[in-house]
Structures are given as C-alpha cells and as structure tokens.
Amino acid sequence: MNYWLIKSEPNTYSWDDFVKLGRDHWDGVRNFKARNNMKAMKVGDHALFYHSVNEKSVVGIAEVVREYYPDPTTDDHRWYVVDFVPVRKLKRPVTLQEVKEDDRLSEMVLVRNSRLSVQPVKKEEFDIILGKSEQ
C-alpha cells in the first residue's frame, strides 16, 4: 500500500462535503507532478485529506477505489482523476504548524513543497500524523 496527501480548500470542497457524497473523483488537478502522483495511485492506497488555505490541517483519511481515468471536467486528455471514498475523520485535525514542528516530519513533501496538491507520504509520516491526531 502507498500513502498520499490530497489537498482541498474547505470553502470549496471540504471533508464534510466528501463524506456526504460517500465517493467522489478527485478532479481539477492541473499540475503535472500532482497528476503523475495520481497516476501512481492504486486501489487500496490511503490518502490524508488536507484542508488548505485558512485551516492548513489534515482532517481525514480517504481510500483509492478507482485508479486514474480521464478527468470528466475537461476535454484536455492530459488530465486525470482518481476515485476516493472517506475512511474516517481524524479524532482531531493535525495542523501544518504541528507537522513543521516535528523533526521526524522535516523531509515530508508537505513541509518542503507545501503547494503541491497531490503528494506522496511515507508510511512513517502517515503513522506519525495519525498518532498526533489521537493526542
């Protein structure tokens, strides 16, 4: 299993919006590195759901249920989507500040390239963030 982090602006598409739908495709990605990360996702992979902009925190876990296919929101064949389902909301959000303050997470993509909307996460980083959410 691989691990990822997917970012969304909560005013546009929040964790609660995602949960209400129950299953959704992750669309609108227009960065080639983020797109390539989506192409690498496999069914069963888990992703940290991150609220960007004002909240800047990990709020939930999603699971890949369909691998990449053409983005239905555009006619441009270069872009893809991946389908996710919500797994669970974190007991408490883990903020970007908390991530940055933890030396064990200093190499995390979220710290080094915080603007990338779809990014890989190491299993150890995933586990540390889940642990923080339980504190």
Helices and strands as residue ranges (DSSP letters): E 3-8, H 15-21, E 24-25, H 32-39, E 46-51, E 57-70, E 80-95, H 96-101, G 103-105, H 109-112, E 118-121, H 123-133
